[in-house]
Amino acid sequence: MNSEQIKNSLNISPAIRVGVLGFGGLGQAAAKVVAGKREMILVAAADQKGYAYAAEGLNTEKSIATYQSQGSVGYLEPIGTLTNQSIQDLIEIAQVDGYFLALPNLPNDFIPNVAKEFIKSGWRGVLVDAIKRTTAVEQLLAMKEELQAAGITYMTGCGATPGLLTAAAALAAQSYAEIHQVEITFGVGIANWEAYRATVREDIGHMPGYTVEIARAMTDAEVEALLDKTNGVLTLTNMEHADDVMLEVAGIVGRDRVTVGGVVDTRNPKKPLSTNVKVTGRTFEGKISTHTFTLGDETSMAANVCGPAFGYLKAGRQLHQRGIYGIFTAAEIMPQFVR
């Protein structure tokens, strides 16, 4: 009995057919998350060199092993396909309800351009990203009418931050008559930076003296040299982070009152500090107070990104089934828990 048959035998509505675009560290973690869900089934995965698609569901362990040993899920026999335009080819042939874009947004318009490929293809469904930069989210927000016309429900900024912490800030704001400050601080620990090359490069792009373009052009040796100088630790302050535009668009607080920063340790799995969001405001009684929402230190970056992403995919699926298309952020829609 395959995974789809097992889910059906439990009298659960048909599983949401999910695809993961990008199969590096984050994409592989996403595949593992879906494997433990009864309400979703991973049917497609794509990387730079190819894709794998199976309507009855992919074998997560084999998919990951194939990628790690051969560099692409396109080598997965007999369902893999090697191609230099994996996303476009996959969209054409796969029956997928929603895709998680576990892709590096390097350059800054990469994910918005991927969204345009979906629009041109005629595909209809749900797209979810964990995009970070304000300017990238602004590009996607400008595509609202195109996405609506295409019958696509797009959920943007739906990882940890922006995403889980943005939603927490939106909820915490309800206690106040006026929001004074939203401060997001994150701690990330990863045992090996090479498992999250693109994510680390995106973080480097936030450092003084660096840009997205510079970080993207860095060789692995150059990244290693930088990490050697910092003992593997990246300290990031006043980042260009999409939490600001998302909270502003939701009408909660102006972007100038949102700050994001954190510490990434690329050589230790333990978080260098606890991840939290602090929302300070004035109540209707005139009192100043701060709500703090802190993530458990035991939860990994992958868990805090992929879990919310699929919760938002489920919420997006419900909107799509009601004929609600366009683009939404984590500050506007609550994620739905995926069993």
C-alpha positions in Angstrom: 0.0 0.0 0.0 1.5 3.3 -1.0 1.4 6.6 0.9 -1.7 7.9 -1.0 -3.6 4.7 -0.3 -2.7 4.8 3.4 -4.0 8.4 3.6 -7.2 7.5 1.9 -7.7 4.5 4.2 -7.7 6.8 7.1 -10.9 8.5 5.8 -9.1 11.8 5.2 -9.9 14.0 2.3 -7.6 13.5 -0.7 -4.1 14.6 0.1 -2.9 17.9 -1.2 -0.4 17.1 -4.0 2.8 19.1 -3.2 5.8 19.9 -5.2 9.1 21.3 -3.9 11.2 23.5 -6.2 14.8 23.6 -5.0 16.3 20.5 -3.4 19.2 21.7 -1.4 19.2 21.7 2.4 15.9 23.5 2.7 14.2 21.5 -0.1 15.3 18.2 1.4 14.0 19.3 4.9 10.7 20.2 3.2 10.5 16.8 1.7 11.0 15.2 5.2 8.3 17.5 6.7 5.8 16.4 4.0 6.6 12.7 4.5 5.2 13.0 8.0 1.9 14.6 7.0 -1.3 12.7 6.3 -2.9 15.6 4.5 -0.1 16.2 2.0 1.8 14.0 -0.4 5.1 15.0 -2.1 4.7 14.2 -5.8 7.3 16.4 -7.4 10.7 17.9 -6.8 13.0 19.9 -9.0 16.6 21.2 -8.9 18.9 23.0 -11.3 19.6 19.9 -13.3 16.4 18.0 -13.4 13.1 16.9 -11.7 11.3 13.9 -10.4 7.6 13.3 -10.6 5.4 10.5 -9.5 1.6 10.9 -9.1 1.5 8.2 -6.4 4.2 10.0 -4.4 7.9 10.3 -4.3 10.1 8.2 -2.0 11.6 10.8 0.2 14.7 8.8 1.3 15.5 7.7 -2.3 15.0 11.2 -3.6 17.4 12.7 -1.1 19.9 9.9 -1.5 19.9 10.4 -5.2 20.4 14.1 -5.0 23.2 13.8 -2.5 25.1 11.1 -4.4 24.5 12.3 -8.0 23.6 16.0 -7.7 20.1 15.9 -9.0 16.7 14.2 -8.5 16.7 13.9 -12.3 18.8 10.8 -11.8 16.0 9.1 -9.8 15.1 5.9 -11.7 12.6 5.5 -13.4 10.8 8.7 -12.7 13.6 11.3 -12.9 14.3 13.6 -15.9 17.4 15.6 -16.6 16.8 19.0 -18.1 18.2 22.5 -18.0 14.7 24.0 -17.7 13.5 21.8 -14.9 10.8 24.1 -13.5 9.2 24.9 -16.8 9.2 21.2 -17.9 7.8 20.0 -14.5 5.0 22.6 -14.6 3.9 21.3 -18.0 3.6 17.6 -17.0 2.9 17.4 -13.3 -0.5 17.4 -11.5 0.4 19.5 -8.5 -2.0 21.5 -6.2 0.7 23.6 -4.6 4.4 24.3 -4.8 6.8 25.3 -2.1 9.5 27.5 -3.6 12.5 26.4 -1.6 14.7 28.4 -3.9 17.5 31.0 -3.3 16.3 34.4 -4.3 19.7 35.2 -6.0 19.5 37.5 -7.9 16.8 39.6 -6.2 14.2 39.0 -8.9 14.7 35.3 -9.2 11.6 34.1 -7.4 9.4 36.8 -9.0 10.6 35.6 -12.3 9.7 32.0 -11.4 6.2 33.3 -10.5 6.0 34.7 -14.0 6.9 31.3 -15.5 3.9 29.9 -13.6 1.6 32.6 -14.9 2.8 32.1 -18.5 2.3 28.3 -18.3 -1.5 28.5 -17.5 -1.0 26.5 -14.4 -3.6 27.2 -11.6 -2.9 26.4 -7.9 -1.0 27.6 -4.8 2.5 28.9 -4.6 4.3 29.5 -1.3 7.8 31.1 -0.7 10.0 31.8 2.3 11.5 34.9 0.6 13.4 37.3 2.8 14.1 40.6 1.2 11.7 43.6 1.2 12.4 44.5 -2.4 11.7 40.9 -3.6 8.3 40.9 -1.8 7.5 44.3 -3.3 8.1 42.9 -6.8 5.7 40.0 -6.0 3.0 42.3 -4.5 3.1 44.3 -7.8 2.1 41.1 -9.6 -1.2 40.9 -7.7 -3.5 41.5 -10.7 -1.5 39.1 -12.9 -1.7 36.4 -10.3 -5.5 36.9 -9.9 -6.0 36.7 -13.7 -4.0 33.5 -13.8 -6.0 31.8 -11.1 -2.9 31.5 -8.8 -3.1 32.0 -5.0 0.4 33.1 -3.9 1.5 33.1 -0.3 4.7 35.1 0.2 7.1 35.5 3.1 5.8 32.3 4.8 8.9 30.9 6.4 10.2 31.7 9.9 11.0 35.4 9.5 9.3 36.7 7.6 6.5 34.2 8.2 6.0 32.7 11.6 7.4 35.7 13.6 5.5 38.2 11.3 2.2 36.4 12.1 3.1 36.4 15.8 3.7 40.1 15.6 0.4 40.7 13.8 -1.4 38.7 16.5 0.5 40.4 19.4 -0.4 43.8 17.9 -4.1 43.3 18.8 -3.5 44.2 22.4 -2.5 47.8 21.5 -4.1 50.9 20.3 -0.8 52.0 18.8 2.3 50.0 17.8 5.7 51.7 18.7 8.2 49.0 17.7 8.4 45.5 16.3 11.9 44.0 16.9 12.7 40.6 15.5 15.9 38.8 16.6 16.9 35.4 15.3 19.5 32.8 16.1 20.3 30.1 13.6 22.7 27.1 14.1 23.7 24.8 11.3 26.3 22.1 11.6 27.6 22.6 8.0 27.1 25.7 5.9 27.5 23.7 2.7 24.1 22.1 3.4 22.5 25.6 3.1 24.8 27.3 0.6 22.2 29.6 -0.9 20.7 30.6 2.5 24.2 31.5 3.8 24.9 33.5 0.7 21.7 35.4 1.1 22.7 36.2 4.7 26.1 37.4 3.6 24.4 39.7 1.2 23.0 41.5 4.2 26.4 42.2 5.8 28.1 45.6 5.5 30.1 45.9 2.3 28.2 43.1 0.6 25.2 43.0 -1.7 23.1 40.2 -3.1 25.1 40.3 -6.4 28.5 40.1 -4.6 27.3 37.2 -2.4 25.9 35.3 -5.4 29.2 35.7 -7.2 31.3 34.4 -4.3 33.0 31.0 -4.8 32.7 28.4 -2.1 36.3 29.0 -1.3 35.6 32.7 -0.8 32.7 32.0 1.5 34.9 29.6 3.5 37.5 32.3 3.8 35.0 34.8 5.1 33.6 32.3 7.6 37.2 31.5 8.8 37.6 35.2 9.6 34.4 35.3 11.6 34.9 31.8 13.2 31.8 30.7 11.3 29.5 33.3 12.8 27.6 35.9 10.8 26.2 38.8 12.8 23.4 40.7 11.0 21.8 44.0 12.0 19.2 46.3 10.5 18.5 43.9 7.7 16.4 44.6 4.6 13.8 42.0 5.7 10.3 41.7 4.3 8.7 41.6 7.7 8.6 45.4 7.4 6.6 45.7 4.2 4.4 42.8 5.2 3.4 44.4 8.5 2.9 47.7 6.7 0.7 46.3 4.0 -1.4 44.6 6.7 -1.9 48.0 8.3 -0.2 47.0 11.5 2.8 49.3 11.7 4.9 51.4 9.4 8.0 49.7 8.1 10.3 52.3 9.8 9.3 50.8 13.1 10.3 47.3 12.2 13.8 46.0 12.8 15.3 42.6 12.0 18.7 41.2 13.0 20.3 38.0 14.2 23.3 35.7 14.5 24.0 32.7 12.2 26.5 30.1 13.4 27.5 28.0 10.4 29.6 25.5 12.4 27.4 24.5 15.3 23.8 23.1 15.3 23.0 24.9 18.6 21.4 28.3 18.2 23.7 31.1 19.3 20.7 32.9 20.8 17.0 32.5 21.0 14.7 33.6 18.2 12.0 36.0 19.2 9.8 38.9 18.2 9.1 41.8 20.6 6.0 44.0 19.9 5.9 47.2 22.0 2.9 49.4 22.0 0.4 51.6 23.9 -2.8 50.1 25.2 -6.1 51.9 25.2 -5.6 52.7 28.9 -2.4 54.5 27.9 0.1 51.9 29.3 3.2 51.0 27.4 3.9 47.2 27.3 5.9 44.7 25.3 4.7 41.2 24.1 7.5 38.7 23.5 7.1 35.5 21.5 10.1 33.2 21.6 10.7 30.1 19.6 12.0 27.0 21.4 15.8 26.6 21.0 15.3 23.0 20.1 13.5 23.8 16.9 15.8 24.0 13.9 15.8 26.6 11.1 14.4 24.0 8.8 11.5 23.2 11.1 10.6 26.8 11.7 10.7 27.6 7.9 9.2 24.4 6.4 6.4 23.9 9.0 4.9 27.3 8.5 5.4 27.2 4.7 3.2 24.1 4.5 0.7 25.6 7.0 0.4 28.5 4.6 0.2 26.3 1.6 -2.8 24.5 3.2 -4.4 27.9 4.0 -3.7 29.0 0.4 -5.3 25.8 -0.9 -8.5 26.6 1.0 -8.6 30.1 -0.5 -7.9 28.8 -4.0 -10.8 26.3 -3.7 -13.1 29.3 -2.8 -11.9 31.1 -6.0 -9.8 33.6 -4.1 -6.6 34.3 -6.1 -3.9 36.9 -6.0 -1.1 37.4 -3.4 -1.2 37.3 0.4 1.4 37.6 3.1 2.0 35.8 6.4 0.7 39.0 8.2 -2.7 38.7 6.5 -3.6 35.0 6.6 -3.2 32.5 9.4 -1.5 29.2 8.5 -3.5 26.0 8.9 -2.0 23.2 10.9 -1.2 20.3 8.6 -1.8 16.8 10.2 
